[in-house]
Amino acid sequence: MNLVHSIPEACALVRAGRTALYQAINSGELVAHKRGKRTLIFASDLQRWLDSLPQIEVKHHVDREAASGTVQATSRASAERKGIS
């Protein structure tokens, strides 16, 4: 793994666009360095930024087997109400 990444390399690594990276840099969330005209990001800073991103919270877990049983039971009940067997 490289110690330093250019903006295009960092974008490819983290599957993010240039705008997202520059927003993170400008907000201070991601540390970047300049070498002449090039903006460079240390691999350790890129990893730290990724680790700081919020985790997705699962709102609820649906058991697929239970859910399909509920759908089948609901369909049967609906059919019975309509007089369909």
Long-range contacts (C-beta under 8 A, 24 or more apart in sequence): 1-43, 2-43, 3-42, 3-43, 4-40, 4-41, 4-42, 4-43, 5-40, 5-41, 5-42, 5-43, 5-46, 6-38, 6-39, 6-40, 6-41, 7-39, 7-41, 10-41, 10-46, 13-46, 14-46, 14-50, 24-49
